[in-house]
């Protein structure tokens, strides 16, 4: 039989609650089944609706007729609504669907599908369903990434697949309230001097770090000088990838194992890094990540192409939001 596409979203909304509420009981329902559903032939009827025959036009003709829905037909509808639907939710669907069939047929006989606002609602629902279906198709097509594409991407982005094991020391730019930092904000010279003390400390700590002193010890000293209170100090950064490193601190990428960076200052503070280890992922290790990145790029490129294929102008004389409405 032909399923009515515009009714699928109603079923989906109704059965979503049934799926959630029946999650705990689904196992019990499945265990009570006398015959496992998977053993039924695909052409076996799973739902029989007596008194409903859409091809019959008269009440007398439909009185003794019946419509059977096979397992194949029912499962096709389930796949369209919710592929992971539990057996309890399928029972809810079987209870709900006959009424939807009968009521939608009555609505068509009354001509409601040709009247406003129902005609517009059906048309809009159809557009939504087709848009969702095409979006899924684009996603599936975008995910078809060849091994050659993956190898080329790895070759052209090798720096992105290095892992850095680092020690990081952070010296704050300013002292916290309650330390030697002046409370009189008008005293710009005193404040500047306080900040300079931390800047000088960062240079001194950098020299001590290069000489081999423990980063945790140095970090505690930096926090104490700035009046920063922390429960514990952690300076270790394990297997950090390039995209996770600050883009404005490129000196990190040039370090060799055992080297300590110069003091790198930005809006977040004074930073000092020591490179413990730098390793590159193999192509096999990076393959899944690259596949996902390329699939995402394929999808973006396709959607950008769609968006650039049309343009639209909005008449602001109509769409302009009145001030009173804008405040709501």
Steps between C-alpha positions, in 0.01 A plus 500: 500500500606865468590674825399863539825693525352812656382299801846370594595804708182458708593139567857595584390758756244267657729200514798688641325514836396137471858399423629678811230382735522142382880470511497316829219265406609423145710204605208340686269547202752344263548200730126431507476472121408146401662525156813713449422787263811428294369155408186629328507512118519852358166449322323384819220735621587669829200735517151442362251786484141386446257748349770708332545464125602829335414372152137436601278807467175395667426417862346168397812402308728571796285323757653158450838591355839511668846635436810305599837655566795268452814484706695657211256793479491550875878490537541744213285747693689431823830570322360833377381604846757357744730217391584399859136479608436257786234230479286690753510809278415284197192384690408866558547563129277204410230638731528854364543444130154364408330810637744724310423313179124529547504862618736617224280326242194677642687830486584445133142403423394827662749686281704633792826417326404755235398773747693758701674474738532122465621508140782736599583290809526184289716677242730642769528162676587341169777754443638435847499123451668525160758746634585263785522209259728689263715619790550138605590409141755781482649385831524143374657609172741730684616207710628315193866588543762306303829373638677721244331810642598398852864444401516835319350682798751338736786599273384862477421544871780310670557771763143450625577141598785564739437438869682717751571403860580823682559669831335842524566776749259795526583828670194730534518848353363666814501434870175401666327722762653460844861490374743782436297612199384859574133555576512861387428469130606861444854408594592380149872500567467272803275265306743492211782420739299213650438353155866543412596295806302207363650548155851494651405195705392321181843559349672378815284188517567431135876499569453266794279271291767486229749404771284199587291609798166327554209672322249425779726671754544801270127519433423511872749782538338694215153460647617600847660815362175591320277408794325222307355227722459152348437162661764325290740592224526310171750604236495184287333495157479146362486433124360836395426545131588812304139623463473504882808719541464880499529625143672817624782302663677343197831472689364183663505321164868576444623348826720192506475235771635639827495864384327779692321775310558870552237679707189536282273782613142552389172616651483186714836533673869418467554143372806276509503156334736207510468231236535151645404301192372549146359213293309479174199274454521244223261507207313200642465672839371818338277337237167517685557860605589600145198317361271696734672829414467439126138389532421819693679708236319324216167570673589866558614545139177349370278711726700813411434417135129465572488829692688686226263371230221734606441837660201653672393852587277574796263794491576671829189714463316178586750312718617792712437416868306773685685625812228376737510150349882498499507543881285192564 
